[in-house]
Amino acid sequence: MVPTDIELCNEADYILSIVPQRDAVATAKRIIAAATNKTFSQRSNPLYFLDLNAVSPRSARACDTLFASSAPNVKLVDGGIIGAPPKLKEDGTWYRPSIVVSGPNNLTHAQPAGDKLAELLNIRHINDTVGSASGLKMCFAALNKGFTALATQSFTAAHALGVVPELQEHLKEYSPALGQAANRGIPNMPPKAYRWVQEMREIAQTVEEDGGFEPGESLFRPIAEVYEFVTKGTELGKEKTESRQRGRTAEDVAALMSEGIRRRKVKTD
């Protein structure tokens, strides 16, 4: 740990930015301020800034413009993390998420040992266009986290109707893969929902601005509201990944969502 941003920039060769979306721009600006400070050391190799936050291509392009105009001595790499956090597997090897990156600054050519860093982190350089890696992350998350929101609403409605067991039975018989995905994704969601609110808005921006859909055709702003409700309108918002208490099954998530909906209805009546 270093005490200041300037010391970090002086000592590091590569900085990885992985923060909540709301802090992504502020973090980039902190690095720019440090790298343009008079006490920033002269370097034989440029400092690389890997922006691995879950943001839209538009946000990535804006960040690239910011660095190009304010701190051209720092090499920006657009990126995104696809998959769960690293985990030691039973066979002694490590599961690693895919870190996709794009833009003209290819880590395999970076010094020192950029190729080794890329191999260690499972980095895949997909092309030289800033925004491509962020866009791929958004498209992947749209399928994964978008489905979880749909499944949460389905199970919540089924709970209100008293047909969750029958829903589970029919999923198992007629669409087992869908049922497995729902029963895995719904319980895993509550501790992460607060982070997904802004991510859904970034996805909405992606499908609208880069995908060409009209705002009225975009699904993800309402999905952001679903995760906002999970976070602020239900007991699920209190859940922490390291100490789960409730919402550990799809049925319990649906029950707590229904409780939150009933409380909201009482307040508005």
C-alpha positions in Angstrom: 0.0 0.0 0.0 1.2 3.5 -0.8 0.1 6.7 0.8 -0.6 8.9 -2.3 -1.8 8.5 -5.9 1.5 10.1 -7.0 3.6 7.5 -5.2 1.4 4.8 -6.8 2.0 6.2 -10.2 5.7 6.5 -9.6 6.1 3.0 -8.3 3.7 1.1 -10.5 4.1 -0.1 -14.1 0.4 -1.1 -14.5 -2.7 0.1 -12.6 -5.9 -1.9 -12.7 -9.1 0.1 -12.1 -11.8 -2.2 -10.8 -14.3 0.0 -8.9 -18.1 0.5 -8.7 -19.2 2.2 -12.0 -20.1 5.4 -10.2 -16.4 5.8 -9.2 -14.8 4.8 -12.6 -14.4 8.4 -13.9 -13.3 9.8 -10.6 -10.6 7.0 -10.4 -9.4 7.8 -13.9 -9.2 11.5 -13.0 -7.2 10.7 -9.9 -4.6 9.0 -12.0 -4.5 11.8 -14.5 -4.0 14.3 -11.7 -1.1 12.3 -10.3 0.5 11.6 -13.7 0.5 15.4 -14.6 1.8 16.5 -11.2 5.3 18.0 -11.3 6.4 15.3 -8.8 5.5 12.5 -11.2 8.8 10.8 -12.1 10.2 10.6 -15.6 9.9 7.1 -16.8 11.7 4.9 -19.4 8.5 2.9 -19.8 5.1 4.5 -19.9 2.5 3.8 -17.1 -0.4 1.7 -18.2 -3.9 2.2 -16.9 -6.2 -0.8 -17.4 -9.8 0.4 -17.0 -11.6 -2.9 -16.3 -14.9 -1.4 -15.0 -18.3 -2.6 -16.2 -19.1 0.5 -18.3 -20.5 1.2 -21.8 -18.4 1.7 -24.9 -19.4 5.4 -24.7 -18.0 5.7 -21.2 -14.8 3.9 -22.4 -14.4 6.2 -25.3 -14.9 9.2 -23.1 -12.2 7.9 -20.7 -9.9 7.4 -23.7 -10.5 11.0 -24.8 -9.8 12.2 -21.2 -6.4 10.5 -21.1 -5.5 11.6 -24.6 -6.2 15.2 -23.9 -5.0 15.4 -20.3 -2.3 12.7 -19.7 -1.0 11.3 -23.0 2.0 9.9 -21.2 -0.3 7.3 -19.7 -1.4 4.4 -21.9 -5.1 3.5 -21.5 -6.3 0.0 -22.0 -10.1 -0.5 -22.4 -11.2 -3.7 -20.7 -13.8 -5.8 -18.9 -13.9 -8.8 -16.6 -16.1 -11.7 -17.8 -16.7 -14.5 -15.3 -16.6 -15.1 -11.5 -13.6 -14.1 -9.3 -10.6 -16.4 -9.3 -11.0 -19.6 -7.3 -8.8 -22.5 -6.5 -10.3 -25.7 -7.9 -10.3 -29.1 -6.4 -7.5 -30.3 -8.7 -5.2 -27.6 -7.5 -5.5 -25.4 -10.5 -7.1 -21.9 -10.6 -10.3 -20.9 -12.3 -9.6 -17.5 -13.9 -12.2 -15.1 -15.4 -11.5 -13.8 -18.9 -10.2 -10.2 -19.0 -11.0 -8.9 -22.4 -9.2 -5.7 -23.5 -9.1 -3.6 -26.6 -7.5 -0.5 -28.0 -4.2 0.5 -29.6 -2.1 -0.2 -26.5 -1.5 -3.9 -26.6 -0.1 -5.3 -23.3 1.9 -8.0 -25.0 4.2 -5.3 -26.3 4.4 -3.4 -23.0 7.5 -3.2 -20.9 8.3 -4.5 -18.4 6.9 -8.0 -18.9 3.5 -7.0 -20.3 3.2 -10.3 -22.0 3.7 -12.1 -18.7 1.1 -10.0 -17.0 -1.4 -10.7 -19.8 -0.8 -14.4 -19.5 -1.1 -14.4 -15.7 -4.4 -12.5 -15.7 -5.9 -14.4 -18.7 -6.1 -11.2 -20.7 -7.4 -11.4 -24.3 -6.8 -8.5 -26.6 -9.7 -8.6 -29.0 -9.0 -5.7 -31.3 -7.5 -2.2 -31.5 -10.7 -0.2 -31.0 -11.4 1.4 -27.7 -14.9 0.4 -26.6 -14.9 -3.1 -28.1 -13.9 -4.8 -24.8 -16.3 -2.8 -22.7 -19.0 -3.5 -25.3 -18.3 -7.3 -25.1 -18.6 -7.1 -21.3 -21.9 -5.3 -21.6 -23.3 -7.8 -24.1 -22.3 -10.8 -21.9 -23.7 -9.2 -18.8 -27.0 -8.3 -20.6 -27.6 -12.0 -21.1 -26.5 -13.2 -17.7 -27.7 -10.5 -15.3 -30.7 -9.6 -17.5 -31.9 -13.2 -17.3 -31.5 -13.1 -13.5 -33.8 -10.1 -13.3 -36.4 -11.8 -15.5 -36.2 -15.0 -13.4 -36.5 -13.0 -10.2 -39.7 -11.4 -11.4 -41.0 -14.8 -12.6 -40.4 -16.5 -9.3 -41.8 -13.5 -7.4 -45.0 -13.6 -9.4 -45.2 -17.4 -9.0 -44.8 -16.9 -5.2 -47.7 -14.4 -5.1 -49.8 -16.9 -7.0 -48.8 -19.8 -4.8 -47.4 -21.9 -7.7 -43.6 -21.9 -7.1 -43.4 -25.7 -6.6 -45.3 -26.2 -9.9 -43.0 -23.7 -11.7 -40.0 -25.6 -10.4 -41.6 -28.9 -11.5 -42.3 -27.7 -15.0 -38.9 -26.1 -15.4 -37.3 -29.4 -14.4 -39.4 -31.4 -16.8 -39.6 -29.1 -19.8 -36.6 -26.7 -19.6 -34.0 -28.1 -17.1 -31.2 -25.8 -18.3 -33.4 -22.8 -17.8 -34.4 -24.0 -14.3 -30.8 -24.7 -13.3 -29.8 -21.2 -14.5 -32.6 -19.6 -12.5 -32.0 -21.5 -9.4 -28.3 -20.7 -9.5 -28.5 -17.1 -10.6 -31.4 -15.8 -8.3 -29.7 -16.7 -5.0 -26.3 -15.5 -6.1 -27.8 -12.1 -7.0 -28.8 -10.3 -3.7 -25.3 -9.3 -2.4 -24.4 -8.0 -5.9 -27.6 -6.2 -6.8 -26.4 -2.8 -5.6 -23.5 -3.0 -8.1 -25.8 -4.1 -10.9 -28.1 -1.1 -10.8 -25.6 1.2 -12.7 -24.3 -1.7 -14.8 -27.9 -2.1 -16.2 -27.9 1.5 -17.1 -24.6 1.2 -18.8 -26.0 -1.8 -20.8 -29.0 0.3 -21.7 -26.6 3.0 -23.1 -24.8 0.3 -25.0 -27.8 -1.3 -26.7 -29.2 2.2 -27.5 -26.1 4.0 -28.7 -24.1 1.2 -30.1 -26.8 -1.3 -30.8 -29.2 1.2 -32.4 -32.3 0.4 -30.3 -34.7 3.2 -29.5 -35.0 4.0 -25.8 -38.5 2.6 -25.7 -37.2 -0.7 -27.1 -34.4 -1.0 -24.5 -35.1 -3.4 -21.6 -32.3 -2.5 -19.2 -33.4 0.7 -17.6 -36.4 -1.1 -16.1 -34.1 -4.0 -15.1 -32.0 -1.4 -13.3 -35.1 -0.5 -11.3 -35.6 -4.2 -10.4 -32.1 -4.3 -8.8 -32.7 -1.0 -7.2 -35.8 -2.4 -5.5 -33.9 -5.5 -4.4 -31.2 -3.3 -2.8 -33.4 -0.6 -1.2 -36.9 -2.1 -0.9 -36.3 -5.6 0.5 -34.3 -7.4 3.2 -32.2 -8.8 0.4 -30.3 -5.5 0.3 -28.7 -6.4 3.7 -27.0 -9.5 2.3 -23.2 -9.7 2.1 -21.4 -12.3 0.0 -19.2 -13.4 2.9 -22.1 -13.9 5.4 -25.3 -14.9 3.8 -28.5 -15.1 5.9 -31.5 -14.9 3.6 -32.2 -15.4 -0.1 -30.1 -18.5 -0.4 -32.8 -20.2 -2.6 -34.9 -18.9 -5.4 -38.0 -19.5 -3.3 -36.7 -17.4 -0.4 -35.7 -14.5 -2.7 -39.2 -14.6 -4.2 -40.7 -14.6 -0.7 -38.6 -11.5 0.4 -39.4 -9.7 -2.9 -43.1 -10.3 -2.2 -42.7 -8.9 1.3 -41.0 -5.8 0.0 -43.8 -5.4 -2.6 -46.5 -5.6 0.1 -44.7 -3.0 2.3 -44.4 -0.7 -0.7 -48.1 -1.1 -1.5 -49.1 -0.3 2.1 -47.0 2.9 2.0 -48.6 4.1 -1.3 -52.2 3.2 -0.3 
